[in-house]
């Protein structure tokens, strides 16, 4: 027992002298519980919705109320033209567009069927399927209410068709193919994991091999070291980008509707914050094992909160804030916007600016962290 106690004391001493391991051991279960608790709830609610109400009557407002009461739609935008709806859906600000015709109330008052157009962003099939079913059910439920009122007021003059008919149309992905959503997400995740994993061991390997002293005695500057470390990984990772795009297109049938050159340029931009993050981790870690453990609390939120599994808009408010701190969130939006929607750079300015800021901050911090000393 004395030997056993001595060995146990030795292990606790190692843990006490390396608080990063204890921090990771305690932090990871908490992060997993919180994230899995929210992500495990697959119910899609409060889908951002834009409305073009050309009738603007009590009848049209009652219809919109029936959509709100489902809990699936959150009417965040009011449009003044169909161009506004196309712009908001194309930019990803809205996932659903509802267009109420100018004669909506007149058609109902005459006992005829009124048609309502519902446009749905199909770039995320999970959200699109839920919105499609919810829009159909909401229209049917509202039709039942109107039919009862019409029968009391008009009697036999009521049309046999449904009072409200939702004409749904899925944009960008009419067949709701899951590959349109998963392939860009897998691409963003693979690039994040490979680039961050490779560079997280970059400086650590110098320490473990004993070559860090050679870097210290050279006249190289901090920023020169950072550029020298990341440039080979950028070039190799761009080969990965081309391979993944080719596999996604030819094997999984995901078309690239936008500019390939723009997609490659922004993919290269996305690599920079990931490589910078890996170098920051490498500057803190003493061994490659520590670097891998320090990556885990970052990798899990990136996988779950970037919009890969469920839309960011449906997350709780505080998790949306966390999502905004992840470079993968912005790159995943860029991928889906260019690949699936075929949009240009004009809709991607906020995401591009965010990736530039992440790149500058992480690269600068990595350069400051590297000190030409053995400490």
Secondary structure as GFF3:
##gff-version 3
##sequence-region A 1 375
A	DSSP	alpha_helix	2	17	.	.	.	ID=ss1
A	DSSP	alpha_helix	19	39	.	.	.	ID=ss2
A	DSSP	beta_strand	47	53	.	.	.	ID=ss3
A	DSSP	alpha_helix	58	68	.	.	.	ID=ss4
A	DSSP	beta_strand	73	78	.	.	.	ID=ss5
A	DSSP	alpha_helix	82	90	.	.	.	ID=ss6
A	DSSP	beta_strand	96	100	.	.	.	ID=ss7
A	DSSP	alpha_helix	104	109	.	.	.	ID=ss8
A	DSSP	beta_strand	114	121	.	.	.	ID=ss9
A	DSSP	alpha_helix	125	154	.	.	.	ID=ss10
A	DSSP	three_ten_helix	155	157	.	.	.	ID=ss11
A	DSSP	beta_strand	164	171	.	.	.	ID=ss12
A	DSSP	alpha_helix	179	200	.	.	.	ID=ss13
A	DSSP	alpha_helix	202	209	.	.	.	ID=ss14
A	DSSP	alpha_helix	212	217	.	.	.	ID=ss15
A	DSSP	alpha_helix	222	250	.	.	.	ID=ss16
A	DSSP	alpha_helix	260	284	.	.	.	ID=ss17
A	DSSP	alpha_helix	288	305	.	.	.	ID=ss18
A	DSSP	three_ten_helix	312	314	.	.	.	ID=ss19
A	DSSP	alpha_helix	317	323	.	.	.	ID=ss20
A	DSSP	alpha_helix	327	339	.	.	.	ID=ss21
A	DSSP	three_ten_helix	345	347	.	.	.	ID=ss22
A	DSSP	alpha_helix	349	369	.	.	.	ID=ss23
###
